[in-house]
Amino acid sequence: MRFSWVRPRRLSQCGVRYEWLGPSDNAHAVVLLMSRVGGRLAAEALESMSVEYSDDDIQSLVEERKPLPTDFQKRIELRAKRGHRERELDVRGAGGNDFRLILRQSMPNPIDFSIILAYCPKGTNRVFRLRRYNGSSHEHTNRIEGTRFRGFHIHMATERYQELGGDEDSYAEHTDRFSDFQRALQCVLDDCAFETPDHPQLYIKVQR
């Protein structure tokens, strides 16, 4: 676990300037935060920021083998719930870590969906999102990089967005690897080291 911190420098009776002492590539994250909150509140916010999982930790969790049960297709068939369909499946990794596959899809808008690989630390109710495969129903902005796009995209947990104090998987990249829920699910299984039983074809009942 790695902590980010700042050193206060008093400029006048009216305010305090905080000097970033963390990695240089995160300095702009502090600027973003300081533009939203000021003075002591900003310092307290920065002091509370921490990196739960490094980029290496995240990659190791993504790459850990995740054997799926023989009936996994039935267990992730989406069920209607208040205007959308959803399902969750808990999976124990080969290294003993616990993961959760979370699937959601809007009923009126089939391209509004999200398929999430989450890590569930033992002894907690915490759900840490490692990857999130989203549909093209909304525009996304990467706050640190300043990039904006609309289309199918993949969210990834990163150190730098944890340091910023936002959602761990705030960063996303546009993709043309999938264009519907079914293909997105196949990408999740392929990318995140899921081991599927021998099936002639992956098919999950979804809204089209």
URDAJO-V204235 format. One record per helix or strand of 2 or more residues. SS is the DSSP state (h for helix, s for strand). FROM is the first residue (numbers start at 0). LEN is the number of residues. If there is no record, write none. Layout:
SS_FROM_LEN + SS_FROM_LEN
This chain:
s_1_2 + s_5_7 + s_14_6 + h_23_11 + h_38_10 + s_49_2 + h_54_9 + s_65_2 + h_71_4 + s_78_3 + s_83_9 + s_97_9 + s_112_7 + s_127_7 + s_138_4 + s_146_4 + s_152_4 + h_158_6 + s_170_4 + h_180_11 + s_193_2
